[in-house]
Amino acid sequence: MKLKTFQAKTMAEALDQVKRRLGRDAVILHTRSFTRGGFLGFGGCPMVEITAARSVADLPVQARLPRVTARSRPPQREAENAAAAPAAASAAPTAVADPAITAELTAVKSMVQELVRESRRLHRPSLPEELSDCYLRLAQGRVSEELAEELISSVRQDVGEAGLQDAEAVQRRLASYIEGMIPISGPTERTATEGPTVIALVGPTGVGKTTTIAKLAANFRLRENLSVGLITVDTYRIAAVEQLRTYAQIIDVPLEVVMTPAQLGGALERLKDCDMVLIDTAGRSQNDPIRMNELRAYLDRAKPHETHLVLSSTSSQEVIDQVLSRFGDLGIDRVIFTKLDEAIGFGVILTSLRKVHARLSYITTGQDVPDDIEVGRASRVADLILCGESLHEAAGSGPRLRGIQSEA
């Protein structure tokens, strides 16, 4: 049997069994809490049970398929799926593509997209050379076409035709407009008068929430000398729990592993003497309403003082727009952009912040903990968009967290 069940008195013991027996990449399929022994509900021993597999490939087929109910699938879709099945089966061997072929296809797609953008630029009304250069910088920086046109139009009206002769003045004016479009929150500070300030990080899968939480916790603990507690509800991936546990041990802060929203209250109570409590949530696909409702239940129970939506700057604008529409009703008030060191343009930060009622709190620039994180600054983002240079070449890479509380 590829699925194995482990029982222990605590979640930590059960996870340790899973790790030792199945490895760090084990996938947790099911968890439950129960009481063993006792009489009429009294005197029993609380137990935790975890059902896990060594990898996704070892899961039952039903566990790997998307959840589809008869109510959510129209009758006509059945016939369409049946008709498409032979074609899908014949196409299946091509699903596992050679990396070189995948890279080449990606390059071709990028070339096509660039040709489309170039065609649109050719059909635009002619612009003075100074504004044409600015427009090209915005386009190359991944600023959306509509927003780029809005910025150029504003600059043109502001400086007038005579002012266009001063290229540096035009550049400064454009940077000023970009900065004005980026709302910032400043660094997170302790705000609760009683108990800890509770911070929750949410977002889709693979954007770097766990690493970002470790960076914040390390800076609060080591650089600001605050007492910090960590809570993780990401128990689907045992590697994520172990990763955060390792960080917690290194910086000497307590970690609570929570399985259900009901258990979150107890975890917060045990960490009530901390200055800051950071909650790491599991990555949720914006296309999975069931998982999104589970996340909402956790947030309703935690009532965080700040909820940061974590987004990857390497994602396409289409994907980010979809994430914003799904996560927007979860009480998001701050946004963190990660992986700026991997991005090919930074305009998605500007475009995204224009579409969500939240402020930029932090950006991350690499994997190093506790470094590679900066407080979000409008001038920093504007420089990255307009200068068109790599992250680490731009203005000394900007200030780190240390000593910038007064710049909020």
C-alpha positions as CSV (number, residue, x, y, z in Angstrom):
1,M,0.0,0.0,0.0
2,K,1.5,3.3,-1.0
3,L,-0.4,5.3,1.6
4,K,0.8,5.0,5.2
5,T,-0.9,6.2,8.4
6,F,1.1,7.5,11.4
7,Q,-0.3,8.2,14.9
8,A,1.3,10.1,17.7
9,K,0.4,12.3,20.7
10,T,1.5,15.5,19.1
11,M,1.6,16.9,15.6
12,A,5.4,17.3,15.8
13,E,5.9,13.7,16.7
14,A,3.6,12.5,13.8
15,L,5.4,14.8,11.3
16,D,8.7,13.4,12.5
17,Q,7.5,9.9,11.8
18,V,6.4,10.9,8.3
19,K,9.7,12.5,7.6
20,R,11.8,9.5,8.8
21,R,9.7,6.9,7.1
22,L,8.7,8.7,3.8
23,G,11.3,11.5,3.4
24,R,11.2,15.2,3.4
25,D,9.2,15.4,0.1
26,A,6.3,13.4,1.5
27,V,2.8,14.6,0.7
28,I,0.2,14.7,3.4
29,L,-3.2,13.5,2.2
30,H,-5.3,13.6,5.4
31,T,-5.0,14.5,9.0
32,R,-7.4,14.1,12.0
33,S,-7.3,14.5,15.7
34,F,-9.0,12.0,18.1
35,T,-9.0,10.7,21.7
36,R,-7.8,7.2,22.5
37,G,-9.0,5.5,25.6
38,G,-10.9,7.1,28.5
39,F,-14.5,6.5,29.6
40,L,-17.5,8.4,28.4
41,G,-15.2,11.1,26.9
42,F,-13.1,11.5,30.0
43,G,-9.5,10.6,30.7
44,G,-8.6,9.9,27.1
45,C,-5.3,10.6,25.5
46,P,-5.4,13.2,22.6
47,M,-3.9,11.7,19.4
48,V,-3.0,13.0,16.0
49,E,-3.2,10.8,12.8
50,I,-1.6,11.6,9.5
51,T,-2.1,9.8,6.2
52,A,0.7,10.4,3.8
53,A,2.5,9.2,0.7
54,R,6.1,9.3,-0.4
55,S,5.3,11.5,-3.4
56,V,2.4,12.8,-5.5
57,A,2.8,9.8,-7.8
58,D,2.0,7.5,-4.9
59,L,-1.4,9.1,-4.2
60,P,-4.6,7.4,-5.4
61,V,-5.8,8.7,-8.7
62,Q,-8.9,10.3,-7.1
63,A,-6.6,12.3,-4.8
64,R,-4.7,13.7,-7.8
65,L,-7.7,14.7,-9.9
66,P,-9.4,18.1,-9.5
67,R,-12.5,18.1,-7.5
68,V,-15.5,18.2,-9.9
69,T,-19.1,17.7,-8.8
70,A,-22.1,16.9,-10.9
71,R,-23.5,20.3,-10.0
72,S,-20.5,22.2,-11.2
73,R,-20.2,20.3,-14.5
74,P,-22.9,21.1,-17.1
75,P,-24.3,18.0,-18.9
76,Q,-23.1,19.1,-22.3
77,R,-19.5,19.1,-20.9
78,E,-19.8,15.3,-20.5
79,A,-20.1,14.8,-24.2
80,E,-17.3,17.3,-24.9
81,N,-15.0,15.5,-22.6
82,A,-15.9,12.1,-24.1
83,A,-15.2,13.4,-27.6
84,A,-11.9,15.0,-26.5
85,A,-10.6,12.0,-24.7
86,P,-9.1,10.2,-27.7
87,A,-7.4,13.4,-28.8
88,A,-6.1,14.0,-25.3
89,A,-4.8,10.4,-25.1
90,S,-2.9,10.8,-28.4
91,A,-1.5,14.1,-27.3
92,A,-0.4,12.8,-23.9
93,P,3.2,11.8,-24.9
94,T,3.9,15.4,-25.9
95,A,3.0,16.6,-22.4
96,V,6.5,15.7,-21.1
97,A,8.6,17.9,-23.4
98,D,12.3,18.1,-23.6
99,P,13.6,21.2,-21.6
100,A,15.4,22.5,-24.7
101,I,12.2,22.3,-26.7
102,T,10.2,24.0,-23.9
103,A,12.8,26.8,-23.7
104,E,12.7,27.3,-27.5
105,L,8.9,27.4,-27.5
106,T,9.0,30.0,-24.7
107,A,11.4,32.1,-26.7
108,V,9.2,31.9,-29.8
109,K,6.2,32.9,-27.7
110,S,8.1,35.9,-26.4
111,M,9.1,36.9,-29.9
112,V,5.5,36.8,-31.1
113,Q,4.4,38.9,-28.1
114,E,7.1,41.4,-28.9
115,L,6.1,41.6,-32.5
116,V,2.5,42.3,-31.4
117,R,3.7,45.1,-29.1
118,E,5.9,46.5,-31.9
119,S,2.9,46.5,-34.3
120,R,0.9,48.4,-31.8
121,R,3.6,50.9,-31.3
122,L,3.9,51.5,-35.0
123,H,0.2,52.2,-35.2
124,R,0.3,54.7,-32.4
125,P,0.3,58.5,-33.1
126,S,3.8,59.8,-33.5
127,L,5.5,61.0,-30.3
128,P,8.4,63.3,-29.8
129,E,11.7,61.4,-29.5
130,E,11.9,62.1,-25.7
131,L,8.5,60.6,-25.1
132,S,9.1,57.7,-27.5
133,D,12.1,56.7,-25.5
134,C,10.1,56.9,-22.3
135,Y,7.3,54.9,-23.7
136,L,9.7,52.2,-24.9
137,R,11.3,52.0,-21.4
138,L,7.8,51.5,-19.9
139,A,7.0,48.8,-22.4
140,Q,10.3,47.0,-21.9
141,G,9.7,47.3,-18.1
142,R,6.5,45.3,-18.5
143,V,4.2,48.2,-17.7
144,S,0.8,47.5,-19.3
145,E,0.1,49.3,-22.6
146,E,-2.9,51.2,-21.2
147,L,-1.0,52.4,-18.1
148,A,2.1,53.4,-20.2
149,E,-0.1,55.5,-22.5
150,E,-1.7,57.2,-19.5
151,L,1.7,58.1,-18.0
152,I,3.0,59.4,-21.3
153,S,-0.1,61.5,-21.8
154,S,0.1,63.0,-18.3
155,V,3.8,63.9,-18.7
156,R,3.1,65.5,-22.1
157,Q,0.3,67.7,-20.8
158,D,2.4,68.6,-17.7
159,V,5.7,69.7,-19.3
160,G,4.2,71.1,-22.5
161,E,5.9,70.9,-25.9
162,A,8.7,73.3,-24.9
163,G,9.5,71.2,-21.9
164,L,10.0,68.1,-23.9
165,Q,13.4,69.4,-25.0
166,D,14.8,68.7,-21.6
167,A,15.1,65.0,-21.6
168,E,16.2,64.8,-17.9
169,A,13.3,66.9,-16.8
170,V,10.9,64.6,-18.7
171,Q,12.5,61.6,-17.1
172,R,12.2,63.1,-13.6
173,R,8.6,64.0,-14.2
174,L,7.7,60.5,-15.4
175,A,9.5,59.0,-12.4
176,S,7.4,61.3,-10.2
177,Y,4.2,60.2,-11.7
178,I,5.1,56.5,-11.3
179,E,6.0,57.1,-7.6
180,G,2.7,58.8,-7.1
181,M,0.9,55.7,-8.3
182,I,2.6,53.4,-5.8
183,P,1.0,53.4,-2.4
184,I,3.4,52.2,0.3
185,S,2.7,51.1,3.9
186,G,6.2,51.4,5.4
187,P,7.7,48.6,7.5
188,T,5.5,46.5,9.8
189,E,5.6,47.6,13.4
190,R,4.1,46.4,16.6
191,T,0.7,48.2,16.9
192,A,-1.3,46.1,19.3
193,T,-1.7,47.6,22.7
194,E,-2.5,44.2,24.3
195,G,-1.1,40.9,23.1
196,P,0.9,40.4,19.9
197,T,0.5,42.1,16.6
198,V,-0.6,39.3,14.3
199,I,0.6,39.3,10.7
200,A,-0.7,36.8,8.1
201,L,0.9,36.0,4.7
202,V,-1.4,34.6,2.0
203,G,-1.0,34.0,-1.7
204,P,-0.9,31.4,-4.5
205,T,1.5,28.4,-4.5
206,G,5.2,28.9,-5.2
207,V,5.6,32.6,-4.5
208,G,7.9,32.3,-1.5
209,K,5.7,32.9,1.5
210,T,7.6,30.6,3.9
211,T,11.0,32.1,3.0
212,T,9.5,35.6,3.3
213,I,8.1,34.9,6.7
214,A,11.5,33.6,7.9
215,K,13.1,36.8,6.7
216,L,10.6,39.0,8.5
217,A,10.8,36.9,11.7
218,A,14.6,37.0,11.7
219,N,14.7,40.8,11.3
220,F,12.1,41.3,14.0
221,R,13.9,39.0,16.4
222,L,17.6,39.7,15.6
223,R,17.6,43.3,14.5
224,E,14.7,44.8,16.3
225,N,14.9,42.6,19.4
226,L,11.2,41.8,19.4
227,S,9.8,38.5,20.7
228,V,8.4,36.6,17.8
229,G,6.1,33.6,17.4
230,L,5.4,31.6,14.3
231,I,2.3,29.7,13.3
232,T,2.1,27.5,10.2
233,V,-1.1,26.1,8.8
234,D,0.7,24.8,5.7
235,T,0.6,21.1,6.8
236,Y,-0.1,19.8,3.3
237,R,3.6,19.9,2.5
238,I,5.8,18.4,5.2
239,A,8.8,20.0,3.7
240,A,7.3,23.5,4.3
241,V,6.7,22.7,8.0
242,E,10.3,21.4,8.4
243,Q,11.7,24.4,6.5
244,L,9.9,26.8,8.9
245,R,10.8,24.7,11.9
246,T,14.5,24.9,10.9
247,Y,14.3,28.7,10.7
248,A,12.5,28.8,14.0
249,Q,15.2,26.8,15.7
250,I,18.0,29.0,14.2
251,I,16.5,32.3,15.4
252,D,15.2,30.7,18.6
253,V,11.5,31.4,18.3
254,P,8.5,29.2,19.1
255,L,6.6,27.5,16.2
256,E,3.0,26.3,16.4
257,V,1.7,23.8,13.8
258,V,-2.1,24.2,13.3
259,M,-4.3,21.7,11.5
260,T,-7.7,23.4,11.6
261,P,-9.1,26.9,12.1
262,A,-10.4,25.8,15.5
263,Q,-6.9,25.0,16.7
264,L,-5.7,28.5,15.7
265,G,-7.2,30.1,18.8
266,G,-5.2,27.8,21.1
267,A,-2.0,28.6,19.2
268,L,-2.5,32.3,19.5
269,E,-3.3,31.9,23.2
270,R,0.0,30.1,23.7
271,L,1.9,32.9,21.9
272,K,0.0,35.7,23.6
273,D,3.2,37.0,25.3
274,C,5.0,37.6,22.0
275,D,5.4,41.0,20.4
276,M,4.8,39.7,16.9
277,V,3.1,36.6,15.6
278,L,3.5,35.6,11.9
279,I,1.1,33.2,10.3
280,D,2.3,31.2,7.3
281,T,-0.6,29.9,5.2
282,A,-0.6,27.2,2.6
283,G,-0.4,28.3,-1.0
284,R,-3.9,28.3,-2.5
285,S,-4.7,28.1,-6.1
286,Q,-6.9,31.0,-7.1
287,N,-9.0,28.5,-9.1
288,D,-9.8,26.3,-6.2
289,P,-12.9,27.7,-4.3
290,I,-12.8,25.0,-1.7
291,R,-9.2,25.8,-0.6
292,M,-10.0,29.5,-0.8
293,N,-12.9,29.0,1.6
294,E,-10.6,27.1,4.0
295,L,-8.1,30.0,3.9
296,R,-10.9,32.4,4.7
297,A,-11.9,30.4,7.7
298,Y,-8.3,30.6,9.1
299,L,-8.2,34.4,8.6
300,D,-11.6,34.8,10.2
301,R,-10.4,33.0,13.2
302,A,-7.0,34.7,13.4
303,K,-8.3,38.3,12.8
304,P,-4.8,39.5,11.8
305,H,-3.8,43.1,12.2
306,E,-2.2,42.9,8.8
307,T,-2.8,40.6,5.9
308,H,-0.1,40.6,3.2
309,L,-0.7,39.1,-0.2
310,V,2.5,37.7,-1.5
311,L,3.0,37.9,-5.3
312,S,5.9,36.8,-7.5
313,S,7.3,39.5,-9.8
314,T,8.1,36.7,-12.3
315,S,4.4,36.0,-12.9
316,S,2.6,37.3,-15.9
317,Q,0.1,40.1,-15.5
318,E,-2.7,37.8,-16.5
319,V,-2.0,35.4,-13.7
320,I,-1.5,38.2,-11.2
321,D,-4.8,39.8,-12.2
322,Q,-6.6,36.5,-11.6
323,V,-4.9,36.2,-8.2
324,L,-6.0,39.7,-7.3
325,S,-9.6,39.0,-8.2
326,R,-9.7,35.8,-6.1
327,F,-7.8,37.0,-3.0
328,G,-9.1,40.5,-3.1
329,D,-12.1,39.8,-0.8
330,L,-9.9,38.3,2.0
331,G,-9.2,41.6,3.7
332,I,-5.9,42.1,1.9
333,D,-4.3,45.4,3.0
334,R,-0.7,45.0,2.0
335,V,1.2,43.4,-0.9
336,I,4.7,41.8,-0.9
337,F,6.4,41.2,-4.3
338,T,9.0,38.5,-4.3
339,K,11.8,37.2,-6.6
340,L,12.8,40.6,-8.0
341,D,16.2,39.0,-8.7
342,E,14.5,36.7,-11.2
343,A,12.2,39.2,-12.9
344,I,12.8,40.5,-16.4
345,G,10.8,43.6,-15.8
346,F,9.2,45.4,-12.8
347,G,6.1,47.0,-14.4
348,V,3.9,44.3,-13.0
349,I,4.4,45.9,-9.5
350,L,3.0,49.2,-10.7
351,T,0.2,47.7,-12.8
352,S,-0.9,45.3,-10.0
353,L,-0.9,48.0,-7.3
354,R,-3.2,50.1,-9.5
355,K,-5.8,47.2,-9.4
356,V,-5.9,46.3,-5.7
357,H,-6.8,48.4,-2.7
358,A,-3.6,47.6,-0.8
359,R,-0.2,49.1,-0.2
360,L,3.3,47.9,-1.0
361,S,5.0,46.6,2.2
362,Y,8.1,44.7,1.1
363,I,10.0,43.4,-1.8
364,T,12.4,40.4,-1.7
365,T,15.5,40.2,-3.8
366,G,16.9,36.7,-3.3
367,Q,16.8,33.6,-1.1
368,D,19.2,34.7,1.7
369,V,17.7,34.9,5.2
370,P,17.5,37.4,6.9
371,D,18.8,39.5,4.1
372,D,17.4,40.0,0.6
373,I,14.3,41.8,1.8
374,E,13.6,45.5,1.6
375,V,10.8,47.8,2.7
376,G,8.8,48.8,-0.3
377,R,9.6,52.3,-1.6
378,A,8.0,54.0,-4.5
379,S,11.2,55.6,-5.7
380,R,12.9,52.2,-5.7
381,V,10.3,50.7,-7.9
382,A,10.3,53.7,-10.3
383,D,14.0,53.4,-10.7
384,L,13.8,49.7,-11.5
385,I,11.1,50.3,-14.1
386,L,12.7,53.2,-15.9
387,C,16.4,52.4,-15.6
388,G,15.9,49.0,-17.3
389,E,18.9,47.6,-15.4
390,S,19.2,44.4,-13.3
391,L,18.1,44.5,-9.7
392,H,21.6,44.4,-8.2
393,E,22.9,47.2,-10.5
394,A,20.2,49.6,-9.4
395,A,21.2,52.3,-6.9
396,G,23.1,50.1,-4.6
397,S,20.2,47.7,-4.3
398,G,18.4,50.0,-1.9
399,P,18.2,50.0,1.9
400,R,17.7,46.8,3.9
401,L,15.4,46.5,6.8
402,R,18.0,47.6,9.3
403,G,17.6,51.2,10.5
404,I,14.9,52.4,8.2
405,Q,11.9,52.4,10.5
406,S,12.0,56.3,10.4
407,E,11.6,56.2,6.6
408,A,8.0,54.9,6.6
